[in-house]
Amino acid sequence: MIEGKGLGGKKVNRVNVSMTNRMNQKLNKLATACNMRPTTLAGLLIEKSLDNVQLVSELQREFAVHTAYKVLPISSQGTIEYVLSERR
């Protein structure tokens, strides 16, 4: 898909998330407190997490197995871009 090609900012990529009952309860409670639907809140949490340099680094430190695929979060014009660590 070509990014920004006549979509008008429409979100077109879907991600299916499986959660424990406990995490789902937390999501529903927070969504209610924030006056959002749970799916909207889940999407917002994912977006904020992917733009959090510290969280990205922690996740890779804990779970990354193949160093060739590690990404370096780079701040570029107010957004976070990912660059493969082998290609810098």
C-alpha contacts under 8 A as a table, 3 or more apart, distances in Angstrom:
res1	aa1	res2	aa2	distance
2	I	5	K	5.70
4	G	7	L	5.98
4	G	8	G	7.13
4	G	9	G	7.07
5	K	8	G	7.95
7	L	10	K	5.37
19	M	22	R	7.97
19	M	23	M	6.03
19	M	24	N	6.05
20	T	23	M	5.30
20	T	24	N	6.18
21	N	24	N	5.02
21	N	25	Q	6.16
22	R	25	Q	5.15
22	R	26	K	6.41
23	M	26	K	5.04
23	M	27	L	6.15
24	N	27	L	5.00
24	N	28	N	6.10
25	Q	28	N	5.13
25	Q	29	K	6.12
26	K	29	K	5.18
26	K	30	L	6.11
27	L	30	L	5.24
27	L	31	A	5.92
27	L	38	P	6.22
27	L	41	L	7.69
27	L	42	A	7.49
28	N	31	A	5.01
28	N	32	T	6.11
28	N	37	R	7.94
28	N	38	P	5.66
29	K	32	T	5.17
29	K	33	A	6.19
30	L	33	A	4.95
30	L	34	C	6.08
31	A	34	C	5.07
31	A	35	N	5.93
31	A	36	M	4.94
31	A	37	R	5.81
31	A	38	P	5.25
31	A	41	L	6.05
32	T	35	N	4.97
32	T	36	M	6.11
32	T	37	R	7.32
32	T	38	P	7.94
33	A	36	M	7.84
36	M	40	T	6.37
36	M	41	L	6.29
37	R	40	T	5.25
37	R	41	L	6.31
38	P	41	L	5.09
38	P	42	A	6.03
39	T	42	A	4.98
39	T	43	G	6.18
40	T	43	G	5.20
40	T	44	L	6.25
41	L	44	L	4.98
41	L	45	L	6.08
42	A	45	L	5.08
42	A	46	I	6.23
43	G	46	I	5.13
43	G	47	E	6.21
44	L	47	E	5.11
44	L	48	K	6.12
45	L	48	K	5.20
45	L	49	S	6.00
46	I	49	S	5.05
46	I	50	L	6.16
47	E	50	L	5.28
47	E	51	D	6.42
48	K	51	D	5.22
48	K	52	N	6.29
49	S	52	N	5.12
49	S	55	L	6.66
49	S	56	V	7.48
50	L	53	V	7.65
50	L	55	L	7.81
50	L	56	V	6.68
51	D	56	V	7.94
51	D	79	T	7.46
51	D	80	I	5.68
52	N	55	L	5.40
52	N	56	V	6.25
53	V	56	V	5.19
53	V	57	S	6.21
53	V	73	P	6.04
53	V	80	I	7.80
54	Q	57	S	5.17
54	Q	58	E	6.18
55	L	58	E	5.03
55	L	59	L	6.08
56	V	59	L	5.24
56	V	60	Q	6.25
56	V	73	P	7.62
57	S	60	Q	5.22
57	S	61	R	6.08
58	E	61	R	5.04
58	E	62	E	6.17
59	L	62	E	5.16
59	L	63	F	5.83
59	L	64	A	7.34
60	Q	63	F	5.22
60	Q	64	A	4.60
60	Q	70	K	6.97
61	R	64	A	6.14
64	A	67	T	6.91
64	A	70	K	6.89
66	H	69	Y	5.75
66	H	70	K	7.01
67	T	70	K	5.17
67	T	85	S	7.83
68	A	84	L	7.46
68	A	85	S	6.81
68	A	86	E	6.08
69	Y	84	L	6.17
69	Y	85	S	7.07
69	Y	86	E	7.80
70	K	84	L	5.90
70	K	85	S	5.64
71	V	82	Y	5.64
71	V	83	V	5.27
71	V	84	L	4.41
71	V	85	S	5.26
72	L	82	Y	5.53
72	L	83	V	5.15
72	L	84	L	6.15
72	L	85	S	5.76
73	P	80	I	6.04
73	P	81	E	5.67
73	P	82	Y	4.70
73	P	83	V	6.53
74	I	80	I	5.50
74	I	81	E	5.17
74	I	82	Y	6.09
74	I	83	V	7.11
75	S	78	G	6.31
75	S	79	T	5.65
75	S	80	I	4.59
75	S	81	E	6.25
76	S	79	T	5.35
76	S	80	I	6.03
76	S	81	E	6.56
83	V	87	R	6.94
83	V	88	R	6.94
84	L	87	R	5.40
84	L	88	R	6.97
85	S	88	R	5.98
